[in-house]
């Protein structure tokens, strides 16, 4: 027998010698594969559609809650702020009131050129003051009506600041209406009179 041929066949079919590092890598890889197989058998995978459905339901319910919160106080809050602003305008006067007052002054000057002094005072100054009081009274009445509507129609779930601002609008509107009525009927100050 020829020994060289046997060695060649043995060298061709013999497995490669394992080193220490390669056996550790193979052992770790095998353990990882076994753990992954056990995890997939123990926990069935949940479909991805269910998770996305839950997220979309959560988003929809959150949007509904935000819309409900916004709808509960937006209109009432806006009306309360408008009533407070109208009440403040009624107390301080408006551009419209000034224009009406100046118009009445001009009309009084035109119509009372040859009138006695008492009539001139009444037509030039009195009518202008009364016109200003009338315009301010209209704004005060609007403020009062708007504030009362907000307070009467306010639901318990509305924010507290809505009722507070509406109450402020009602107070300002009531005060403005009182001052306008007093000025219109000369209750606080009367027109000046002439000596004759």
ROZA-209717 format. One record per residue: residue number from 1; residue in three letters; chain; z, y, x of N, C-alpha, C in turn. Coordinates in steps of 0.1 Angstrom, whole numbers, always signed. Layout:
+-----+------+-------+-------+-------+-------+-------+-------+-------+-------+-------+-------+
|  nr | rest | kette |    nZ |    nY |    nX |   caZ |   caY |   caX |    cZ |    cY |    cX |
+-----+------+-------+-------+-------+-------+-------+-------+-------+-------+-------+-------+
| NUM |  ALA |     A |     Z |     Y |     X |     Z |     Y |     X |     Z |     Y |     X |
...
+-----+------+-------+-------+-------+-------+-------+-------+-------+-------+-------+-------+
end
This chain:
+-----+------+-------+-------+-------+-------+-------+-------+-------+-------+-------+-------+
|  nr | rest | kette |    nZ |    nY |    nX |   caZ |   caY |   caX |    cZ |    cY |    cX |
+-----+------+-------+-------+-------+-------+-------+-------+-------+-------+-------+-------+
|   1 |  UNK |     A |    +0 |   -12 |    +8 |    +0 |    +0 |    +0 |    +0 |   +12 |    +8 |
|   2 |  UNK |     A |    -7 |   +22 |    +2 |    -8 |   +35 |   +10 |    +3 |   +44 |    +5 |
|   3 |  UNK |     A |   +11 |   +49 |   +14 |   +22 |   +57 |   +10 |   +17 |   +71 |    +7 |
|   4 |  UNK |     A |    +7 |   +76 |   +13 |    +3 |   +89 |   +11 |    -2 |   +92 |    -3 |
|   5 |  UNK |     A |    -9 |   +82 |    -8 |   -14 |   +84 |   -22 |    -2 |   +85 |   -32 |
|   6 |  UNK |     A |    +8 |   +77 |   -30 |   +20 |   +78 |   -39 |   +27 |   +91 |   -38 |
|   7 |  UNK |     A |   +28 |   +96 |   -26 |   +35 |  +109 |   -25 |   +27 |  +120 |   -31 |
|   8 |  UNK |     A |   +13 |  +119 |   -31 |    +5 |  +129 |   -37 |    +7 |  +129 |   -52 |
|   9 |  UNK |     A |    +7 |  +117 |   -58 |    +8 |  +115 |   -72 |   +22 |  +120 |   -76 |
|  10 |  UNK |     A |   +32 |  +117 |   -69 |   +46 |  +122 |   -72 |   +47 |  +137 |   -71 |
|  11 |  UNK |     A |   +40 |  +142 |   -61 |   +41 |  +157 |   -60 |   +33 |  +164 |   -71 |
|  12 |  UNK |     A |   +23 |  +157 |   -76 |   +15 |  +164 |   -87 |   +23 |  +163 |  -100 |
|  13 |  UNK |     A |   +30 |  +152 |  -103 |   +36 |  +150 |  -116 |   +51 |  +154 |  -115 |
|  14 |  UNK |     A |   +57 |  +156 |  -104 |   +71 |  +159 |  -104 |   +73 |  +174 |  -109 |
|  15 |  UNK |     A |   +84 |  +175 |  -116 |   +87 |  +189 |  -121 |   +91 |  +198 |  -110 |
|  16 |  UNK |     A |   +90 |  +211 |  -112 |   +94 |  +220 |  -101 |  +109 |  +221 |  -100 |
|  17 |  UNK |     A |  +114 |  +222 |   -89 |  +128 |  +222 |   -87 |  +134 |  +235 |   -94 |
|  18 |  UNK |     A |  +146 |  +234 |  -100 |  +152 |  +245 |  -107 |  +162 |  +252 |   -98 |
|  19 |  UNK |     A |  +161 |  +265 |   -99 |  +171 |  +272 |   -91 |  +183 |  +276 |  -100 |
|  20 |  UNK |     A |  +193 |  +281 |   -94 |  +205 |  +284 |  -101 |  +203 |  +295 |  -111 |
|  21 |  UNK |     A |  +195 |  +306 |  -108 |  +193 |  +317 |  -117 |  +184 |  +313 |  -129 |
|  22 |  UNK |     A |  +174 |  +304 |  -127 |  +166 |  +301 |  -138 |  +173 |  +292 |  -148 |
|  23 |  UNK |     A |  +182 |  +284 |  -144 |  +190 |  +276 |  -154 |  +199 |  +285 |  -162 |
|  24 |  UNK |     A |  +204 |  +295 |  -156 |  +213 |  +304 |  -164 |  +205 |  +312 |  -175 |
|  25 |  UNK |     A |  +193 |  +316 |  -171 |  +184 |  +323 |  -180 |  +180 |  +314 |  -192 |
|  26 |  UNK |     A |  +177 |  +301 |  -189 |  +173 |  +292 |  -199 |  +184 |  +289 |  -209 |
|  27 |  UNK |     A |  +197 |  +288 |  -203 |  +208 |  +285 |  -211 |  +211 |  +297 |  -221 |
|  28 |  UNK |     A |  +210 |  +309 |  -216 |  +213 |  +321 |  -224 |  +202 |  +323 |  -235 |
|  29 |  UNK |     A |  +190 |  +320 |  -231 |  +179 |  +321 |  -241 |  +181 |  +311 |  -252 |
|  30 |  UNK |     A |  +185 |  +299 |  -248 |  +187 |  +288 |  -258 |  +198 |  +292 |  -268 |
|  31 |  UNK |     A |  +209 |  +298 |  -262 |  +220 |  +301 |  -271 |  +217 |  +312 |  -280 |
|  32 |  UNK |     A |  +208 |  +322 |  -276 |  +204 |  +333 |  -284 |  +195 |  +328 |  -296 |
|  33 |  UNK |     A |  +186 |  +319 |  -293 |  +178 |  +313 |  -303 |  +186 |  +305 |  -313 |
|  34 |  UNK |     A |  +196 |  +298 |  -309 |  +204 |  +290 |  -318 |  +212 |  +300 |  -327 |
|  35 |  UNK |     A |  +218 |  +311 |  -322 |  +225 |  +321 |  -330 |  +216 |  +327 |  -340 |
|  36 |  UNK |     A |  +204 |  +331 |  -336 |  +194 |  +337 |  -345 |  +191 |  +328 |  -357 |
|  37 |  UNK |     A |  +189 |  +315 |  -354 |  +186 |  +305 |  -364 |  +198 |  +304 |  -374 |
|  38 |  UNK |     A |  +210 |  +304 |  -369 |  +222 |  +303 |  -377 |  +223 |  +315 |  -386 |
|  39 |  UNK |     A |  +221 |  +327 |  -381 |  +222 |  +340 |  -389 |  +212 |  +340 |  -400 |
|  40 |  UNK |     A |  +200 |  +335 |  -397 |  +190 |  +336 |  -408 |  +193 |  +326 |  -419 |
|  41 |  UNK |     A |  +199 |  +314 |  -415 |  +203 |  +305 |  -425 |  +215 |  +309 |  -433 |
|  42 |  UNK |     A |  +225 |  +316 |  -427 |  +237 |  +320 |  -434 |  +234 |  +332 |  -443 |
|  43 |  UNK |     A |  +227 |  +342 |  -439 |  +224 |  +354 |  -447 |  +210 |  +355 |  -451 |
|  44 |  UNK |     A |  +207 |  +353 |  -464 |  +193 |  +355 |  -468 |  +189 |  +369 |  -468 |
|  45 |  UNK |     A |  +177 |  +372 |  -464 |  +172 |  +386 |  -463 |  +170 |  +392 |  -476 |
|  46 |  UNK |     A |  +175 |  +404 |  -478 |  +173 |  +411 |  -491 |  +160 |  +418 |  -491 |
|  47 |  UNK |     A |  +153 |  +418 |  -503 |  +140 |  +425 |  -503 |  +142 |  +439 |  -500 |
|  48 |  UNK |     A |  +132 |  +445 |  -494 |  +132 |  +459 |  -490 |  +131 |  +468 |  -503 |
|  49 |  UNK |     A |  +124 |  +463 |  -513 |  +122 |  +471 |  -525 |  +135 |  +474 |  -532 |
|  50 |  UNK |     A |  +145 |  +465 |  -532 |  +157 |  +468 |  -539 |  +164 |  +479 |  -533 |
|  51 |  UNK |     A |  +164 |  +480 |  -520 |  +171 |  +491 |  -513 |  +164 |  +504 |  -516 |
|  52 |  UNK |     A |  +151 |  +504 |  -516 |  +144 |  +517 |  -519 |  +146 |  +521 |  -534 |
|  53 |  UNK |     A |  +147 |  +511 |  -543 |  +150 |  +514 |  -557 |  +164 |  +520 |  -559 |
|  54 |  UNK |     A |  +174 |  +515 |  -551 |  +187 |  +521 |  -552 |  +187 |  +535 |  -547 |
|  55 |  UNK |     A |  +180 |  +538 |  -536 |  +179 |  +551 |  -531 |  +172 |  +561 |  -541 |
|  56 |  UNK |     A |  +162 |  +556 |  -547 |  +155 |  +565 |  -556 |  +163 |  +567 |  -569 |
|  57 |  UNK |     A |  +171 |  +557 |  -573 |  +180 |  +559 |  -584 |  +191 |  +569 |  -581 |
|  58 |  UNK |     A |  +196 |  +568 |  -569 |  +207 |  +578 |  -564 |  +201 |  +592 |  -564 |
|  59 |  UNK |     A |  +189 |  +593 |  -559 |  +182 |  +606 |  -558 |  +180 |  +612 |  -572 |
|  60 |  UNK |     A |  +175 |  +604 |  -581 |  +173 |  +609 |  -595 |  +186 |  +613 |  -602 |
|  61 |  UNK |     A |  +196 |  +605 |  -600 |  +209 |  +609 |  -606 |  +215 |  +621 |  -600 |
|  62 |  UNK |     A |  +213 |  +623 |  -587 |  +218 |  +635 |  -580 |  +210 |  +647 |  -585 |
|  63 |  UNK |     A |  +197 |  +646 |  -587 |  +189 |  +657 |  -592 |  +193 |  +660 |  -606 |
|  64 |  UNK |     A |  +196 |  +650 |  -615 |  +201 |  +653 |  -628 |  +214 |  +660 |  -629 |
|  65 |  UNK |     A |  +223 |  +656 |  -620 |  +236 |  +662 |  -619 |  +235 |  +677 |  -615 |
|  66 |  UNK |     A |  +226 |  +680 |  -605 |  +224 |  +693 |  -600 |  +218 |  +702 |  -611 |
|  67 |  UNK |     A |  +208 |  +696 |  -618 |  +202 |  +704 |  -629 |  +212 |  +706 |  -640 |
|  68 |  UNK |     A |  +220 |  +697 |  -643 |  +230 |  +699 |  -654 |  +240 |  +710 |  -650 |
|  69 |  UNK |     A |  +244 |  +710 |  -637 |  +253 |  +720 |  -632 |  +247 |  +734 |  -633 |
|  70 |  UNK |     A |  +234 |  +734 |  -629 |  +227 |  +747 |  -629 |  +225 |  +753 |  -643 |
|  71 |  UNK |     A |  +222 |  +744 |  -652 |  +219 |  +748 |  -666 |  +232 |  +752 |  -673 |
|  72 |  UNK |     A |  +243 |  +748 |  -669 |  +255 |  +752 |  -676 |  +260 |  +766 |  -674 |
|  73 |  UNK |     A |  +256 |  +773 |  -664 |  +261 |  +786 |  -661 |  +251 |  +797 |  -658 |
|  74 |  UNK |     A |  +238 |  +793 |  -656 |  +229 |  +803 |  -651 |  +226 |  +814 |  -662 |
|  75 |  UNK |     A |  +223 |  +810 |  -674 |  +220 |  +820 |  -684 |  +232 |  +828 |  -688 |
|  76 |  UNK |     A |  +243 |  +822 |  -689 |  +256 |  +829 |  -693 |  +260 |  +838 |  -681 |
|  77 |  UNK |     A |  +258 |  +833 |  -669 |  +262 |  +841 |  -657 |  +253 |  +854 |  -656 |
|  78 |  UNK |     A |  +240 |  +852 |  -659 |  +231 |  +863 |  -658 |  +234 |  +873 |  -669 |
|  79 |  UNK |     A |  +237 |  +868 |  -681 |  +241 |  +877 |  -692 |  +254 |  +885 |  -690 |
|  80 |  UNK |     A |  +263 |  +878 |  -683 |  +276 |  +885 |  -680 |  +274 |  +896 |  -670 |
|  81 |  UNK |     A |  +266 |  +893 |  -660 |  +263 |  +903 |  -650 |  +256 |  +915 |  -656 |
|  82 |  UNK |     A |  +246 |  +912 |  -665 |  +239 |  +923 |  -672 |  +248 |  +931 |  -680 |
|  83 |  UNK |     A |  +257 |  +925 |  -687 |  +267 |  +933 |  -695 |  +276 |  +942 |  -687 |
|  84 |  UNK |     A |  +280 |  +937 |  -675 |  +288 |  +945 |  -666 |  +280 |  +957 |  -661 |
|  85 |  UNK |     A |  +268 |  +954 |  -657 |  +259 |  +965 |  -652 |  +256 |  +975 |  -663 |
|  86 |  UNK |     A |  +254 |  +971 |  -675 |  +251 |  +981 |  -686 |  +264 |  +989 |  -689 |
|  87 |  UNK |     A |  +275 |  +983 |  -688 |  +288 |  +990 |  -690 |  +290 | +1001 |  -679 |
|  88 |  UNK |     A |  +287 |  +997 |  -667 |  +288 | +1007 |  -656 |  +278 | +1018 |  -658 |
|  89 |  UNK |     A |  +266 | +1015 |  -662 |  +256 | +1025 |  -664 |  +260 | +1034 |  -675 |
|  90 |  UNK |     A |  +266 | +1029 |  -686 |  +270 | +1037 |  -697 |  +281 | +1047 |  -693 |
|  91 |  UNK |     A |  +289 | +1044 |  -683 |  +299 | +1053 |  -679 |  +294 | +1063 |  -669 |
|  92 |  UNK |     A |  +284 | +1060 |  -661 |  +279 | +1069 |  -651 |  +267 | +1077 |  -655 |
|  93 |  UNK |     A |  +260 | +1073 |  -665 |  +248 | +1080 |  -670 |  +236 | +1073 |  -665 |
|  94 |  UNK |     A |  +225 | +1076 |  -671 |  +212 | +1070 |  -667 |  +201 | +1081 |  -665 |
|  95 |  UNK |     A |  +191 | +1077 |  -659 |  +179 | +1086 |  -657 |  +173 | +1089 |  -671 |
|  96 |  UNK |     A |  +173 | +1080 |  -680 |  +168 | +1082 |  -693 |  +176 | +1093 |  -700 |
|  97 |  UNK |     A |  +189 | +1092 |  -699 |  +198 | +1102 |  -705 |  +196 | +1116 |  -699 |
|  98 |  UNK |     A |  +193 | +1117 |  -686 |  +191 | +1130 |  -680 |  +178 | +1136 |  -685 |
|  99 |  UNK |     A |  +167 | +1127 |  -686 |  +154 | +1132 |  -691 |  +155 | +1137 |  -705 |
| 100 |  UNK |     A |  +162 | +1130 |  -714 |  +164 | +1134 |  -728 |  +172 | +1147 |  -728 |
| 101 |  UNK |     A |  +182 | +1148 |  -720 |  +190 | +1160 |  -720 |  +182 | +1172 |  -715 |
| 102 |  UNK |     A |  +174 | +1171 |  -705 |  +166 | +1182 |  -701 |  +155 | +1186 |  -711 |
| 103 |  UNK |     A |  +150 | +1176 |  -718 |  +141 | +1179 |  -729 |  +147 | +1187 |  -740 |
| 104 |  UNK |     A |  +159 | +1183 |  -744 |  +166 | +1191 |  -754 |  +170 | +1205 |  -750 |
| 105 |  UNK |     A |  +173 | +1206 |  -737 |  +176 | +1220 |  -732 |  +163 | +1229 |  -733 |
| 106 |  UNK |     A |  +152 | +1223 |  -729 |  +139 | +1231 |  -729 |  +136 | +1234 |  -744 |
| 107 |  UNK |     A |  +137 | +1224 |  -753 |  +134 | +1227 |  -767 |  +144 | +1238 |  -772 |
| 108 |  UNK |     A |  +156 | +1237 |  -768 |  +166 | +1248 |  -773 |  +162 | +1261 |  -768 |
| 109 |  UNK |     A |  +157 | +1262 |  -755 |  +153 | +1275 |  -750 |  +141 | +1281 |  -757 |
| 110 |  UNK |     A |  +132 | +1272 |  -761 |  +120 | +1277 |  -768 |  +123 | +1281 |  -782 |
| 111 |  UNK |     A |  +131 | +1274 |  -789 |  +134 | +1277 |  -803 |  +144 | +1288 |  -805 |
| 112 |  UNK |     A |  +152 | +1291 |  -796 |  +163 | +1300 |  -798 |  +161 | +1313 |  -790 |
| 113 |  UNK |     A |  +149 | +1318 |  -787 |  +148 | +1330 |  -779 |  +153 | +1342 |  -787 |
| 114 |  UNK |     A |  +151 | +1343 |  -800 |  +156 | +1355 |  -807 |  +168 | +1351 |  -816 |
| 115 |  UNK |     A |  +175 | +1340 |  -813 |  +186 | +1336 |  -821 |  +199 | +1342 |  -816 |
| 116 |  UNK |     A |  +209 | +1342 |  -824 |  +222 | +1348 |  -820 |  +228 | +1339 |  -809 |
| 117 |  UNK |     A |  +238 | +1344 |  -801 |  +243 | +1336 |  -789 |  +249 | +1323 |  -793 |
| 118 |  UNK |     A |  +256 | +1322 |  -804 |  +263 | +1309 |  -808 |  +252 | +1298 |  -811 |
| 119 |  UNK |     A |  +241 | +1302 |  -817 |  +230 | +1293 |  -819 |  +223 | +1289 |  -806 |
| 120 |  UNK |     A |  +222 | +1298 |  -797 |  +216 | +1295 |  -784 |  +224 | +1285 |  -776 |
| 121 |  UNK |     A |  +238 | +1287 |  -777 |  +246 | +1278 |  -770 |  +245 | +1264 |  -776 |
| 122 |  UNK |     A |  +245 | +1263 |  -789 |  +244 | +1251 |  -796 |  +231 | +1243 |  -793 |
| 123 |  UNK |     A |  +220 | +1251 |  -794 |  +207 | +1245 |  -792 |  +203 | +1242 |  -777 |
| 124 |  UNK |     A |  +208 | +1250 |  -768 |  +205 | +1248 |  -754 |  +214 | +1238 |  -748 |
| 125 |  UNK |     A |  +227 | +1239 |  -750 |  +237 | +1231 |  -743 |  +242 | +1219 |  -752 |
| 126 |  UNK |     A |  +246 | +1223 |  -764 |  +252 | +1213 |  -773 |  +243 | +1201 |  -776 |
| 127 |  UNK |     A |  +230 | +1204 |  -779 |  +221 | +1193 |  -782 |  +218 | +1184 |  -770 |
| 128 |  UNK |     A |  +218 | +1191 |  -758 |  +216 | +1183 |  -746 |  +227 | +1174 |  -743 |
| 129 |  UNK |     A |  +240 | +1179 |  -745 |  +251 | +1170 |  -743 |  +252 | +1159 |  -753 |
| 130 |  UNK |     A |  +249 | +1162 |  -765 |  +249 | +1152 |  -775 |  +238 | +1141 |  -773 |
| 131 |  UNK |     A |  +227 | +1145 |  -768 |  +216 | +1136 |  -765 |  +220 | +1126 |  -754 |
| 132 |  UNK |     A |  +227 | +1132 |  -743 |  +231 | +1124 |  -732 |  +242 | +1114 |  -737 |
| 133 |  UNK |     A |  +251 | +1119 |  -746 |  +261 | +1110 |  -751 |  +255 | +1099 |  -760 |
| 134 |  UNK |     A |  +245 | +1102 |  -767 |  +238 | +1092 |  -775 |  +232 | +1081 |  -767 |
| 135 |  UNK |     A |  +224 | +1085 |  -756 |  +218 | +1075 |  -748 |  +228 | +1066 |  -741 |
| 136 |  UNK |     A |  +239 | +1073 |  -736 |  +249 | +1065 |  -729 |  +256 | +1056 |  -739 |
| 137 |  UNK |     A |  +258 | +1060 |  -751 |  +264 | +1052 |  -762 |  +256 | +1039 |  -765 |
| 138 |  UNK |     A |  +242 | +1041 |  -765 |  +233 | +1030 |  -767 |  +235 | +1019 |  -756 |
| 139 |  UNK |     A |  +236 | +1024 |  -743 |  +238 | +1014 |  -732 |  +252 | +1008 |  -733 |
| 140 |  UNK |     A |  +262 | +1015 |  -737 |  +275 | +1010 |  -739 |  +276 |  +999 |  -750 |
| 141 |  UNK |     A |  +269 | +1002 |  -761 |  +268 |  +992 |  -772 |  +261 |  +980 |  -768 |
| 142 |  UNK |     A |  +250 |  +981 |  -760 |  +243 |  +969 |  -755 |  +252 |  +961 |  -746 |
| 143 |  UNK |     A |  +260 |  +968 |  -737 |  +269 |  +961 |  -728 |  +280 |  +953 |  -736 |
| 144 |  UNK |     A |  +285 |  +960 |  -746 |  +296 |  +954 |  -754 |  +291 |  +942 |  -762 |
| 145 |  UNK |     A |  +279 |  +943 |  -768 |  +274 |  +932 |  -776 |  +270 |  +920 |  -767 |
| 146 |  UNK |     A |  +264 |  +923 |  -756 |  +261 |  +912 |  -746 |  +273 |  +905 |  -741 |
| 147 |  UNK |     A |  +283 |  +912 |  -738 |  +296 |  +906 |  -732 |  +303 |  +898 |  -743 |
| 148 |  UNK |     A |  +303 |  +903 |  -755 |  +310 |  +896 |  -766 |  +302 |  +883 |  -769 |
| 149 |  UNK |     A |  +289 |  +883 |  -769 |  +281 |  +871 |  -771 |  +284 |  +861 |  -760 |
| 150 |  UNK |     A |  +285 |  +865 |  -748 |  +288 |  +856 |  -737 |  +301 |  +850 |  -739 |
| 151 |  UNK |     A |  +311 |  +858 |  -743 |  +325 |  +853 |  -744 |  +326 |  +843 |  -756 |
| 152 |  UNK |     A |  +319 |  +846 |  -767 |  +320 |  +838 |  -779 |  +313 |  +825 |  -777 |
| 153 |  UNK |     A |  +301 |  +826 |  -771 |  +293 |  +814 |  -769 |  +296 |  +806 |  -757 |
| 154 |  UNK |     A |  +305 |  +810 |  -749 |  +308 |  +803 |  -736 |  +315 |  +790 |  -739 |
| 155 |  UNK |     A |  +309 |  +780 |  -733 |  +315 |  +766 |  -734 |  +326 |  +764 |  -724 |
| 156 |  UNK |     A |  +334 |  +755 |  -726 |  +345 |  +753 |  -717 |  +341 |  +748 |  -703 |
| 157 |  UNK |     A |  +329 |  +742 |  -702 |  +324 |  +737 |  -689 |  +318 |  +748 |  -681 |
| 158 |  UNK |     A |  +317 |  +760 |  -686 |  +311 |  +771 |  -678 |  +321 |  +775 |  -667 |
| 159 |  UNK |     A |  +315 |  +781 |  -656 |  +324 |  +786 |  -646 |  +333 |  +797 |  -650 |
| 160 |  UNK |     A |  +345 |  +798 |  -644 |  +355 |  +808 |  -648 |  +349 |  +822 |  -645 |
| 161 |  UNK |     A |  +341 |  +824 |  -635 |  +337 |  +837 |  -631 |  +328 |  +843 |  -642 |
| 162 |  UNK |     A |  +321 |  +834 |  -649 |  +312 |  +839 |  -660 |  +320 |  +847 |  -671 |
| 163 |  UNK |     A |  +331 |  +840 |  -675 |  +340 |  +847 |  -685 |  +347 |  +859 |  -679 |
| 164 |  UNK |     A |  +350 |  +859 |  -666 |  +356 |  +871 |  -660 |  +347 |  +883 |  -660 |
| 165 |  UNK |     A |  +334 |  +880 |  -656 |  +325 |  +891 |  -655 |  +321 |  +896 |  -669 |
| 166 |  UNK |     A |  +320 |  +887 |  -679 |  +317 |  +891 |  -693 |  +329 |  +899 |  -698 |
| 167 |  UNK |     A |  +341 |  +896 |  -695 |  +352 |  +904 |  -699 |  +352 |  +918 |  -693 |
| 168 |  UNK |     A |  +348 |  +918 |  -680 |  +347 |  +932 |  -674 |  +336 |  +940 |  -681 |
| 169 |  UNK |     A |  +325 |  +933 |  -684 |  +314 |  +940 |  -691 |  +318 |  +945 |  -705 |
| 170 |  UNK |     A |  +326 |  +937 |  -712 |  +331 |  +941 |  -725 |  +341 |  +953 |  -724 |
| 171 |  UNK |     A |  +349 |  +953 |  -714 |  +358 |  +964 |  -711 |  +351 |  +977 |  -708 |
| 172 |  UNK |     A |  +341 |  +976 |  -699 |  +333 |  +988 |  -695 |  +325 |  +993 |  -707 |
| 173 |  UNK |     A |  +319 |  +983 |  -714 |  +311 |  +987 |  -726 |  +319 |  +994 |  -736 |
| 174 |  UNK |     A |  +331 |  +989 |  -739 |  +340 |  +995 |  -749 |  +345 | +1009 |  -744 |
| 175 |  UNK |     A |  +348 | +1010 |  -732 |  +352 | +1023 |  -726 |  +341 | +1033 |  -727 |
| 176 |  UNK |     A |  +329 | +1029 |  -723 |  +317 | +1037 |  -724 |  +314 | +1042 |  -738 |
| 177 |  UNK |     A |  +315 | +1032 |  -748 |  +313 | +1036 |  -762 |  +323 | +1046 |  -767 |
| 178 |  UNK |     A |  +335 | +1044 |  -763 |  +346 | +1054 |  -767 |  +343 | +1068 |  -761 |
| 179 |  UNK |     A |  +339 | +1068 |  -749 |  +336 | +1081 |  -743 |  +324 | +1088 |  -749 |
| 180 |  UNK |     A |  +314 | +1080 |  -752 |  +301 | +1085 |  -758 |  +304 | +1090 |  -772 |
| 181 |  UNK |     A |  +312 | +1083 |  -780 |  +315 | +1088 |  -793 |  +323 | +1101 |  -793 |
| 182 |  UNK |     A |  +333 | +1101 |  -784 |  +341 | +1113 |  -782 |  +332 | +1125 |  -778 |
| 183 |  UNK |     A |  +323 | +1123 |  -769 |  +314 | +1134 |  -764 |  +305 | +1138 |  -775 |
| 184 |  UNK |     A |  +299 | +1129 |  -782 |  +289 | +1132 |  -792 |  +296 | +1141 |  -804 |
| 185 |  UNK |     A |  +308 | +1137 |  -807 |  +315 | +1145 |  -818 |  +324 | +1156 |  -813 |
| 186 |  UNK |     A |  +323 | +1159 |  -801 |  +330 | +1170 |  -794 |  +345 | +1168 |  -796 |
| 187 |  UNK |     A |  +350 | +1156 |  -794 |  +364 | +1153 |  -795 |  +372 | +1156 |  -783 |
| 188 |  UNK |     A |  +366 | +1155 |  -771 |  +372 | +1158 |  -759 |  +371 | +1172 |  -755 |
| 189 |  UNK |     A |  +359 | +1177 |  -755 |  +356 | +1191 |  -752 |  +347 | +1197 |  -763 |
| 190 |  UNK |     A |  +350 | +1209 |  -767 |  +342 | +1215 |  -778 |  +332 | +1225 |  -771 |
| 191 |  UNK |     A |  +322 | +1228 |  -778 |  +312 | +1238 |  -773 |  +319 | +1252 |  -771 |
| 192 |  UNK |     A |  +315 | +1259 |  -760 |  +321 | +1272 |  -759 |  +316 | +1281 |  -770 |
| 193 |  UNK |     A |  +325 | +1291 |  -774 |  +321 | +1300 |  -785 |  +320 | +1314 |  -779 |
| 194 |  UNK |     A |  +312 | +1322 |  -787 |  +311 | +1336 |  -782 |  +322 | +1345 |  -788 |
| 195 |  UNK |     A |  +324 | +1356 |  -782 |  +335 | +1365 |  -787 |  +333 | +1371 |  -801 |
| 196 |  UNK |     A |  +321 | +1372 |  -806 |  +319 | +1379 |  -819 |  +320 | +1370 |  -831 |
+-----+------+-------+-------+-------+-------+-------+-------+-------+-------+-------+-------+
end
